[in-house]
C-alpha cells in the first residue's frame, strides 16, 4: 500500500509542477547533446540538418550570411545553394543531388574570405535529375561576367576574374583570403572526376532584394 501511495504521490508532484519538469527535461537534453558533440559522438546525418536555412554562421570574429541561391545570367545558371554543417563526403554528395553546395568552413556573404560553392556539370543532353546540370555552361564564362549570390535579404554581386581547368588533386581552394571572393568548382563532365573547372570571382556590390 505504501508503495502504491508513493507512485501516486510522484505522479501528482509531476503534474503540479509539469512546466518545471519539462524545463528540467529540456536542460538535460541540451546538456546531453552538448556532451555528445564535445566527444564527436553525434551522427553525421544529424549534423547536416542546417540545409538551406538562412541563419548566420560565425567564423572567428567574422559573421556573415549563408548563400541560398546563385545565378549566372550569361550562361543561364539559376540554382539553390545548400549549406550542410558537415564535411562528410556522403552528406555532401547527397546535397549535390539537389543543387549547388557551399563547402562548410569556407567564406560567408558579407564577410572576408573565399566562399566555395560547387555542383555538377554534364554534357549529357537529357538527365532525370536536373541537379546534374547545375553548372552547365561554366566553361563559357569570361573575365568580367556577373555572378549573383542571394541570401534571404540581399543580393551579392561578383565579377569573374579567371576560369581554368585543373586536376582533381590540384583543385584546392584557400578559404582565408583577405578579400571577399567567390570560387565555383565543378567536374568537367558527369562521371569524370579527374578534372575540375574552377571559376574565381571578386565581390563588387551588394543590394537589397526587392520583394
C-alpha positions in Angstrom: 0.0 0.0 0.0 2.8 2.4 0.9 4.5 1.6 -2.5 1.3 2.5 -4.3 0.9 5.7 -2.4 4.5 6.7 -3.3 3.8 6.2 -7.0 0.6 8.2 -6.8 2.5 10.9 -5.0 5.2 11.1 -7.6 2.6 11.4 -10.4 0.8 14.2 -8.5 4.0 16.1 -7.9 5.0 15.9 -11.6 1.5 17.0 -12.7 1.5 20.0 -10.3 5.0 21.1 -11.5 4.7 20.0 -15.1 6.2 23.2 -16.5 9.2 23.0 -14.2 9.5 19.3 -15.1 9.7 19.9 -18.8 12.2 22.8 -18.3 14.5 20.4 -16.4 14.0 17.8 -19.1 15.0 20.2 -21.9 18.1 21.3 -19.9 19.1 17.6 -19.5 18.5 17.0 -23.2 20.6 20.0 -24.3 23.4 19.1 -21.9 23.4 15.5 -23.3 23.6 16.7 -26.9 26.4 19.1 -26.0 28.4 16.3 -24.4 27.9 14.1 -27.5 29.2 17.0 -29.7 32.1 17.5 -27.4 33.3 13.9 -27.8 32.3 13.8 -31.5 29.7 11.2 -30.9 26.8 12.9 -32.9 25.9 11.1 -36.1 27.0 12.9 -39.3 23.4 12.8 -40.6 22.2 14.7 -37.5 24.9 17.4 -38.0 23.7 18.1 -41.6 20.2 19.5 -40.6 21.2 23.1 -41.4 20.2 22.6 -45.1 19.2 25.9 -46.7 18.1 27.7 -43.5 19.0 31.4 -43.8 20.9 31.6 -40.5 24.1 33.4 -39.7 27.3 31.4 -39.3 30.2 32.6 -37.2 33.8 32.3 -38.4 36.0 33.5 -35.6 35.2 37.2 -35.1 33.5 37.4 -38.5 29.8 36.9 -39.1 28.2 36.6 -42.5 25.2 35.2 -44.3 24.8 31.8 -45.8 24.1 31.7 -49.6 20.7 30.4 -50.6 20.6 30.9 -54.4 23.2 31.5 -57.2 22.5 32.9 -60.6 24.9 33.4 -63.6 22.8 35.2 -66.2 25.2 34.9 -69.1 25.1 31.0 -69.1 21.5 30.6 -67.6 22.5 29.2 -64.2 19.8 29.5 -61.6 20.3 27.1 -58.7 19.5 26.7 -55.0 22.5 26.6 -52.7 22.6 24.1 -49.8 24.6 24.6 -46.6 25.4 21.3 -44.9 27.0 21.5 -41.5 29.4 18.7 -42.1 32.2 17.8 -44.5 31.1 14.2 -44.7 31.6 13.1 -48.3 28.4 11.1 -48.2 26.4 14.1 -46.9 27.9 16.5 -49.5 27.2 14.0 -52.3 23.6 13.8 -51.2 23.2 17.6 -51.3 24.8 17.7 -54.8 21.8 15.6 -55.9 19.6 18.7 -55.1 21.7 21.6 -56.4 24.8 23.7 -55.6 26.6 23.3 -52.3 28.6 25.7 -50.1 31.6 23.9 -48.6 31.3 24.1 -44.8 34.0 26.4 -43.3 34.5 28.5 -46.5 33.7 32.2 -46.6 30.4 33.8 -45.9 28.4 36.5 -47.8 29.2 39.9 -46.4 32.4 38.8 -44.7 36.1 38.4 -45.6 37.2 35.1 -47.0 36.5 32.9 -50.0 33.1 31.4 -50.5 33.4 28.0 -52.1 30.4 26.7 -54.0 30.4 23.5 -56.1 28.0 21.5 -58.1 27.5 19.0 -61.0 28.1 19.7 -64.7 27.3 17.4 -67.6 27.3 17.4 -71.3 24.6 14.7 -71.5 21.5 16.5 -73.1 18.8 14.6 -71.2 19.1 13.6 -67.5 16.5 12.6 -65.0 17.9 14.8 -62.2 18.3 18.4 -63.2 20.9 18.9 -60.4 23.4 17.1 -62.7 23.2 20.2 -64.9 23.6 22.8 -62.0 26.7 24.5 -63.5 26.3 23.6 -67.2 27.9 26.1 -69.4 30.5 27.2 -66.8 33.3 26.6 -69.4 31.9 29.5 -71.4 32.4 32.1 -68.7 34.8 35.0 -69.3 36.5 37.6 -67.2 34.1 40.3 -66.2 30.9 38.1 -66.3 28.5 38.7 -63.5 27.6 36.1 -60.8 24.8 36.8 -58.4 24.5 35.1 -55.0 21.5 35.6 -52.8 20.8 35.4 -49.0 17.3 35.8 -47.7 17.5 39.7 -47.8 20.5 40.7 -50.1 22.0 40.1 -53.5 25.7 39.9 -53.6 27.3 40.5 -57.0 30.7 39.1 -58.0 32.8 39.6 -61.2 34.6 36.7 -62.8 38.4 37.1 -62.8 39.6 33.7 -64.0 38.5 30.3 -65.4 40.7 27.3 -65.5 40.6 23.5 -65.6 42.7 21.7 -63.1 43.2 18.1 -62.0 41.1 17.0 -59.0 44.3 16.7 -56.9 45.1 20.4 -57.6 41.6 21.8 -57.2 42.4 23.1 -53.7 40.7 26.4 -52.5 42.1 28.8 -50.0 39.3 30.0 -47.7 41.0 32.6 -45.6 41.6 35.2 -48.2 41.8 38.9 -47.1 39.5 40.0 -49.8 35.8 38.9 -50.4 35.9 36.2 -53.1 33.7 33.5 -54.6 35.1 30.3 -56.1 32.9 27.9 -58.1 34.1 24.4 -58.9 32.5 21.7 -60.9 33.6 18.5 -62.7 34.4 18.6 -66.4 31.7 16.1 -67.2 29.2 13.9 -65.3 31.0 10.8 -64.2 34.5 12.2 -64.9 36.3 13.1 -61.6 39.8 13.7 -62.9 39.3 17.3 -64.0 37.6 20.4 -62.5 36.5 23.7 -63.8 37.5 26.4 -61.3 36.0 29.9 -61.6 37.3 32.7 -59.4 35.5 36.0 -58.8 35.7 39.0 -56.6 32.9 40.9 -54.8 31.7 44.1 -56.4 28.4 45.2 -54.9 25.5 44.4 -52.5 21.9 45.3 -52.8 18.6 44.7 -51.0 16.4 42.1 -52.7 13.2 43.8 -54.0 10.2 41.6 -53.0 
